[in-house]
Amino acid sequence: MNKREFIKYSSYLVGGTILGNKVSASVPFFSERQKSRRKNGRLTLRFTPYTLQLRHTFTLATSSRTTTPGMLTEIEYDGLTGYGEASMPPYLGESQESAGKFLSLLNLSQFTDPFLLVDILDYVENVMPGNYAAKASIDIAMHDLIGKLVGEPFYRLFGLNRAKAPLTSFTIGLDSPDIIRQKVAEAEPYKILKVKLGRDNDREMVEVVRSLTDKPLCVDVNQGWKDRAYAIEMANWLKEKGVVFLEQPMPKEMKDDIAFLTQKSPMPVIGDEAIQNVGDLIKNRDVYSGINIKLMKCGGLNAAMKMINVARAFNMKVMIGCMTETSCAVTAAAQLSPLVDWCDLDGNLLISNDPFEGLTITEGKVTLPDRPGIGVRKIA
């Protein structure tokens, strides 16, 4: 990286969000009534393990599961509560036990001003390395709390127009043809479908979906392809089938092969498992055409905004995605949706025990709730 590139992405990293030190230190747009709510209380953290029940067995190239372990968090201040969530699919290496251990170490009661978000998140980051999903649960709850204290949806505090949110895809996991047909029927409201590939039935999966719909497709291989020649052959075949981008086609360690595929592919190649945070993004900027940002991977909204700004500095495509999550985390991620090229925000629709109400999908498009904070309501 040359000096000019370093200065360019560094300026985006520190200057592209209202959560940077300059603005969060003063928050000049607060009314006198809103300022009066900033009392001398303290932040109170609560957290509860929660297991997400999936509507269908969720099958990827390398694994299957029917549940996802999670942790629900609440941060209270001045009579208001911000909601957060950690969702921890196995590949992240986190669990309810590890999240509980990390959250137990936090002493948020030392903070009497929730608007000092940079200080609070710096403290959370430095308590223990890793634990990104657990950290995301704090970040999300803090954004929700601050929005409620101000009385505004957080997308407005980011300066974003919710009308610019893009279409979101609906995920069709690896399965038998009969179940695939059922899933495609369930995805009728969506204008773009994400098809999981990476086993020995890739062409069959796509052909079954294509026999039912002519909607645009994107495919997610979850590191399932191991051969460069096969990957290039499939990329060209998938382009003919109306696929618009290819996500994490090969194991993240095969950087040279992925970079070669990116050069030869007729569609963008998006990094997911390979890119967790800003550091990974910088290291892989010449390997992929774009990135899939997930709050559970990077640690929350603050980190996600930084990744968006750095990716744009490198002229990369950006998708905002999710794990299997409740409407809490999915709606939090959707706050950034007006900034991205694609959304994959259907994780809440894949579970049967969502305790929150949040974003909705209107004709395939993300619709953010016009409520303070991240806009969710607890319903269970």
ZAMARGU-4260 file (C-alpha; in steps of 0.2 Angstrom, whole numbers, plus 5000, padded with zeros to 4 digits):
<rodrens>
0) 5000/5000/5000 | 5007/5017/4995 | 5006/5033/5006 | 4992/5040/4996 | 4981/5024/4998
5) 4985/5024/5017 | 4980/5042/5019 | 4964/5039/5009 | 4957/5024/5018 | 4963/5031/5035
10) 4952/5047/5032 | 4937/5036/5028 | 4940/5026/5044 | 4940/5040/5056 | 4929/5053/5048
15) 4915/5044/5039 | 4902/5042/5053 | 4894/5052/5067 | 4901/5040/5079 | 4919/5047/5077
20) 4926/5057/5091 | 4922/5074/5083 | 4903/5073/5082 | 4900/5061/5096 | 4909/5072/5109
25) 4896/5086/5106 | 4881/5079/5098 | 4876/5097/5093 | 4858/5093/5086 | 4851/5088/5103
30) 4836/5099/5108 | 4836/5106/5126 | 4822/5094/5131 | 4833/5080/5125 | 4848/5086/5134
35) 4838/5087/5150 | 4836/5068/5149 | 4855/5066/5151 | 4854/5063/5170 | 4867/5056/5182
40) 4862/5038/5180 | 4873/5023/5176 | 4872/5010/5162 | 4865/4994/5168 | 4868/4978/5158
45) 4857/4962/5158 | 4860/4947/5147 | 4850/4931/5144 | 4855/4915/5133 | 4842/4912/5119
50) 4842/4898/5107 | 4835/4902/5089 | 4825/4888/5082 | 4826/4887/5063 | 4811/4884/5052
55) 4821/4872/5041 | 4837/4863/5043 | 4850/4875/5038 | 4863/4866/5027 | 4879/4874/5020
60) 4893/4867/5010 | 4902/4861/5026 | 4888/4859/5040 | 4870/4858/5044 | 4860/4864/5060
65) 4843/4866/5066 | 4847/4879/5080 | 4858/4894/5083 | 4864/4899/5100 | 4862/4917/5104
70) 4862/4929/5118 | 4850/4944/5121 | 4856/4959/5130 | 4848/4974/5137 | 4856/4991/5143
75) 4846/5002/5153 | 4848/5021/5157 | 4836/5034/5164 | 4821/5022/5162 | 4825/5017/5144
80) 4831/5001/5138 | 4842/4997/5122 | 4841/4980/5115 | 4855/4970/5108 | 4859/4952/5102
85) 4873/4940/5099 | 4870/4926/5086 | 4884/4913/5086 | 4884/4900/5072 | 4898/4887/5075
90) 4911/4894/5063 | 4913/4910/5073 | 4920/4900/5087 | 4909/4908/5100 | 4895/4901/5111
95) 4883/4905/5125 | 4896/4900/5137 | 4910/4911/5130 | 4898/4926/5127 | 4891/4925/5145
100) 4909/4924/5152 | 4914/4940/5141 | 4898/4950/5146 | 4901/4945/5164 | 4917/4954/5164
105) 4910/4971/5158 | 4907/4985/5171 | 4896/4997/5161 | 4890/5005/5177 | 4906/5015/5177
110) 4898/5025/5163 | 4886/5039/5167 | 4885/5046/5150 | 4879/5035/5136 | 4883/5047/5123
115) 4901/5044/5126 | 4900/5030/5114 | 4918/5030/5108 | 4924/5028/5126 | 4911/5014/5130
120) 4915/5004/5114 | 4934/5006/5116 | 4932/4999/5134 | 4922/4985/5128 | 4934/4981/5114
125) 4949/4980/5126 | 4942/4969/5140 | 4946/4954/5130 | 4951/4950/5112 | 4939/4942/5100
130) 4921/4939/5105 | 4915/4949/5091 | 4897/4943/5092 | 4896/4947/5111 | 4903/4964/5107
135) 4890/4967/5094 | 4877/4964/5106 | 4883/4978/5117 | 4886/4990/5101 | 4868/4986/5095
140) 4860/4989/5112 | 4870/5006/5114 | 4864/5012/5097 | 4846/5007/5102 | 4848/5016/5119
145) 4855/5032/5112 | 4842/5033/5098 | 4828/5031/5111 | 4836/5045/5122 | 4837/5056/5107
150) 4820/5051/5101 | 4826/5047/5083 | 4828/5032/5073 | 4847/5028/5071 | 4847/5028/5052
155) 4843/5047/5054 | 4857/5049/5066 | 4868/5041/5053 | 4861/5054/5041 | 4853/5041/5029
160) 4838/5040/5019 | 4828/5024/5022 | 4820/5026/5005 | 4837/5022/4998 | 4838/5004/5006
165) 4840/4991/4992 | 4831/4975/4989 | 4836/4960/5000 | 4838/4942/4995 | 4830/4927/5003
170) 4841/4912/5006 | 4838/4895/4999 | 4849/4883/5008 | 4856/4866/5002 | 4842/4853/5002
175) 4832/4841/4992 | 4822/4847/4976 | 4805/4845/4985 | 4811/4856/5000 | 4819/4868/4988
180) 4803/4870/4979 | 4794/4874/4996 | 4808/4887/5000 | 4806/4896/4983 | 4787/4897/4986
185) 4790/4904/5003 | 4801/4917/4995 | 4788/4924/4984 | 4788/4942/4991 | 4807/4943/4987
190) 4814/4950/4971 | 4831/4941/4972 | 4836/4924/4979 | 4852/4918/4987 | 4856/4900/4983
195) 4868/4890/4994 | 4880/4879/4984 | 4896/4870/4987 | 4892/4851/4987 | 4890/4839/4973
200) 4873/4845/4967 | 4877/4863/4962 | 4870/4863/4945 | 4854/4853/4951 | 4851/4866/4965
205) 4852/4880/4952 | 4841/4871/4939 | 4828/4867/4952 | 4826/4885/4957 | 4827/4891/4939
210) 4813/4879/4934 | 4802/4889/4946 | 4807/4907/4944 | 4817/4919/4933 | 4821/4931/4947
215) 4839/4936/4948 | 4850/4925/4959 | 4866/4926/4969 | 4875/4911/4975 | 4885/4908/4991
220) 4897/4893/4991 | 4903/4895/5009 | 4921/4890/5004 | 4915/4874/4996 | 4925/4874/4979
225) 4942/4868/4980 | 4948/4868/4962 | 4951/4884/4952 | 4946/4877/4935 | 4930/4871/4942
230) 4927/4888/4950 | 4929/4897/4934 | 4919/4885/4924 | 4904/4887/4937 | 4906/4906/4937
235) 4903/4906/4918 | 4889/4894/4919 | 4880/4903/4933 | 4882/4920/4924 | 4872/4912/4910
240) 4859/4907/4923 | 4856/4925/4929 | 4867/4925/4944 | 4873/4942/4949 | 4887/4939/4961
245) 4897/4924/4968 | 4900/4924/4987 | 4915/4916/4995 | 4918/4902/4982 | 4933/4894/4989
250) 4942/4892/5006 | 4948/4909/5012 | 4966/4902/5013 | 4966/4900/4994 | 4970/4918/4991
255) 4979/4916/4975 | 4966/4905/4967 | 4952/4917/4973 | 4961/4932/4966 | 4963/4923/4949
260) 4945/4919/4949 | 4940/4937/4953 | 4950/4942/4938 | 4942/4929/4926 | 4924/4929/4933
265) 4910/4937/4923 | 4902/4943/4940 | 4908/4951/4956 | 4916/4939/4969 | 4912/4943/4987
270) 4922/4939/5002 | 4912/4933/5018 | 4921/4921/5029 | 4938/4928/5024 | 4934/4946/5029
275) 4929/4949/5047 | 4935/4966/5051 | 4944/4981/5043 | 4961/4973/5045 | 4955/4958/5035
280) 4947/4970/5022 | 4964/4979/5019 | 4973/4962/5017 | 4961/4956/5005 | 4957/4971/4995
285) 4965/4964/4979 | 4957/4947/4981 | 4939/4950/4980 | 4927/4962/4971 | 4917/4966/4987
290) 4913/4961/5005 | 4899/4955/5015 | 4898/4964/5031 | 4889/4956/5046 | 4888/4964/5063
295) 4892/4947/5072 | 4908/4946/5062 | 4915/4963/5065 | 4908/4968/5082 | 4893/4979/5078
300) 4887/4995/5069 | 4902/5006/5073 | 4914/4993/5065 | 4902/4990/5051 | 4902/5008/5046
305) 4921/5009/5046 | 4921/4994/5035 | 4909/5002/5022 | 4919/5018/5021 | 4936/5008/5019
310) 4928/4997/5006 | 4922/5012/4996 | 4939/5020/4997 | 4945/5004/4988 | 4931/5005/4975
315) 4924/4988/4982 | 4906/4982/4981 | 4897/4981/4998 | 4884/4969/5005 | 4876/4970/5022
320) 4871/4952/5028 | 4867/4943/5044 | 4867/4926/5052 | 4852/4917/5058 | 4846/4931/5070
325) 4831/4939/5078 | 4823/4954/5071 | 4834/4964/5084 | 4851/4961/5075 | 4844/4961/5058
330) 4835/4977/5060 | 4851/4985/5068 | 4861/4980/5052 | 4847/4987/5041 | 4851/5004/5048
335) 4866/5004/5036 | 4856/4997/5021 | 4855/5014/5012 | 4874/5014/5010 | 4876/4997/5002
340) 4874/4988/4985 | 4865/4973/4991 | 4856/4967/5007 | 4855/4949/5013 | 4844/4953/5028
345) 4832/4938/5030 | 4840/4929/5045 | 4824/4933/5056 | 4813/4925/5043 | 4822/4908/5045
350) 4818/4906/5063 | 4802/4902/5072 | 4804/4910/5089 | 4808/4928/5085 | 4805/4938/5101
355) 4806/4955/5092 | 4796/4965/5079 | 4807/4976/5068 | 4810/4979/5049 | 4798/4973/5036
360) 4800/4969/5018 | 4789/4978/5005 | 4790/4971/4988 | 4806/4964/4991 | 4814/4980/4998
365) 4820/4983/5016 | 4808/4995/5025 | 4815/5002/5041 | 4803/5005/5056 | 4801/5024/5060
370) 4804/5021/5078 | 4818/5028/5089 | 4834/5018/5091 | 4835/5003/5080 | 4816/5002/5079
375) 4812/4986/5087 | 4799/4981/5099 | 4800/4966/5111 | 4785/4955/5109 | 4789/4939/5119
</rodrens>
